[in-house]
Amino acid sequence: MRAMATQLDLLHSRPVDDGDDWRIDDETRAIGRRGLAKARAALAESRARLDADLDRSSPGRHAA
């Protein structure tokens, strides 16, 4: 009986190629950029909302 391996064996369905077939196409790149823009906008909105909440809860605090 073979002992259980501590690491999975990697399977190669085809030889590794240095060609361009691994590159992301323009449409996928555009989708990714839109997703990043939405994530950044959501983060900025969240930070602004948090700052506004902190300003309301601390009357003596001034925005930097």
Buried (B, 14 or more C-beta within 10 A) or exposed (E): EEEEEEEEEEEEEEEEEEEEEEEEEEEEEEEEEEEEEEEEEEEEEEEEEEEEEEEEEEEEEEEE
